[in-house]
Amino acid sequence: MRVGPAIDEAVGLLEGELRSGRASGAGLGTEDAWLAFLRFGRRPFAVPDVPDADGLLFQYGTHAFDGPATFTLDLTRQFEVCDDDGDHDHYVQVHCELRYAPVPALDALGSFESWFFHDTGDDLDAWARGLTERPAWAVLGALGPAEVRVYREQA
């Protein structure tokens, strides 16, 4: 087991990063949420010592999961949970979901996803930089989300 806070603390820790990332009285912008998510993503957690037990997901697209179609940027941290024998049991995903008002520039982005796993030897800063260097980031970074949701789900 790797050392760090328990997975049960993840939502509160992400919410704390989001609160500390915004200027006093200001709404949370896309860039603020991204930087808060990266701070959260750097924090080690108590996860099993198995491959891909702790991953970050950056994904966006227009979806109609629980109402009208909405463009969503979903920043997710996924933790693997193992049973008492050390075998995979399930995943816990902590989402920071940014939903945007409908504008043609967002619909034109289509959909995209990219994963980062802590145990691969890849560089988190290089992964993050690669995402913000994509042309879509100029569109996302210029807009403020209409809604931000933080939640946990079991997958």
Secondary structure as the mmCIF struct_conf table of DSSP 4:
data_model
#
loop_
_struct_conf.conf_type_id
_struct_conf.id
_struct_conf.beg_label_comp_id
_struct_conf.beg_label_asym_id
_struct_conf.beg_label_seq_id
_struct_conf.end_label_comp_id
_struct_conf.end_label_asym_id
_struct_conf.end_label_seq_id
BEND BEND1 GLY A 4 PRO A 5
HELX_RH_3T_P HELX_RH_3T_P1 ILE A 7 GLU A 9
HELX_RH_AL_P HELX_RH_AL_P1 ALA A 10 SER A 20
TURN_TY1_P TURN_TY1_P1 GLY A 21 GLY A 21
BEND BEND2 ARG A 22 ARG A 22
TURN_TY1_P TURN_TY1_P2 SER A 24 GLY A 25
HELX_LH_PP_P HELX_LH_PP_P1 ALA A 26 GLY A 29
HELX_RH_AL_P HELX_RH_AL_P2 THR A 30 ARG A 42
BEND BEND3 ARG A 43 ARG A 43
BEND BEND4 ASP A 49 VAL A 50
TURN_TY1_P TURN_TY1_P3 PRO A 51 ASP A 52
BEND BEND5 ALA A 53 ALA A 53
STRN STRN1 ASP A 54 HIS A 63
BEND BEND6 PHE A 65 PRO A 68
STRN STRN2 THR A 70 CYS A 82
TURN_TY1_P TURN_TY1_P4 ASP A 84 ASP A 85
BEND BEND7 GLY A 86 GLY A 86
STRN STRN3 HIS A 88 TYR A 100
HELX_RH_AL_P HELX_RH_AL_P3 PRO A 104 ASP A 107
TURN_TY1_P TURN_TY1_P5 ALA A 108 LEU A 109
STRN STRN4 PHE A 112 PHE A 117
HELX_RH_3T_P HELX_RH_3T_P2 HIS A 118 THR A 120
HELX_RH_AL_P HELX_RH_AL_P4 LEU A 124 THR A 132
TURN_TY1_P TURN_TY1_P6 GLU A 133 GLU A 133
BEND BEND8 ARG A 134 ARG A 134
HELX_RH_AL_P HELX_RH_AL_P5 PRO A 135 ALA A 142
BEND BEND9 LEU A 143 LEU A 143
BEND BEND10 ALA A 146 ALA A 146
STRN STRN5 GLU A 147 GLN A 154
#
